[in-house]
Amino acid sequence: LKEAAERVRAGESLVLFPEGGRSYRHRPAPFARGAFLLAIEAGVPVVPVALVGHSGVMDERVRAARTGAIRLVVG
């Protein structure tokens, strides 16, 4: 965590899924603390980002993807 915070402070970008990954469910899973602790340690803001429409394109149960559009929303 401290090494990652140093890299973020040095200007590297990092993308984390605070739920631990994507899910085919239509609601968020409980958040883990790691992403938030990293932001606190690095002294940087958390920028919320959402993937909309991924459940129709990426099926994690069979690890397959279909053509389609996914919208990325940056908060």
QUINOR-V362826 format. One record per residue. N is the residue number from 1. RES is the residue in three letters. OMEGA is omega in whole degrees, 0 to 359 (NA if undefined). D_FIRST is the distance of its C-alpha to the first C-alpha in whole Angstrom. Layout:
BEGIN
N/RES/OMEGA/D_FIRST
N/RES/OMEGA/D_FIRST
END
This chain:
BEGIN
1/LEU/180/0
2/LYS/178/4
3/GLU/178/5
4/ALA/179/5
5/ALA/177/6
6/GLU/181/9
7/ARG/178/10
8/VAL/177/11
9/ARG/180/12
10/ALA/175/14
11/GLY/178/16
12/GLU/176/14
13/SER/182/14
14/LEU/175/12
15/VAL/179/14
16/LEU/171/13
17/PHE/185/15
18/PRO/176/14
19/GLU/181/17
20/GLY/180/15
21/GLY/178/18
22/ARG/180/21
23/SER/177/24
24/TYR/176/28
25/ARG/182/28
26/HIS/176/30
27/ARG/181/27
28/PRO/172/23
29/ALA/177/22
30/PRO/180/20
31/PHE/170/17
32/ALA/185/13
33/ARG/190/11
34/GLY/182/8
35/ALA/181/9
36/PHE/176/11
37/LEU/178/8
38/LEU/179/6
39/ALA/178/10
40/ILE/181/11
41/GLU/182/8
42/ALA/182/9
43/GLY/181/13
44/VAL/179/14
45/PRO/172/16
46/VAL/178/15
47/VAL/181/18
48/PRO/179/20
49/VAL/179/21
50/ALA/171/23
51/LEU/183/25
52/VAL/178/29
53/GLY/182/31
54/HIS/183/29
55/SER/177/30
56/GLY/184/34
57/VAL/185/32
58/MET/179/30
59/ASP/183/30
60/GLU/182/28
61/ARG/179/30
62/VAL/179/32
63/ARG/180/29
64/ALA/177/32
65/ALA/176/32
66/ARG/175/35
67/THR/180/36
68/GLY/182/35
69/ALA/173/34
70/ILE/179/30
71/ARG/177/30
72/LEU/182/26
73/VAL/179/26
74/VAL/182/24
75/GLY/NA/24
END
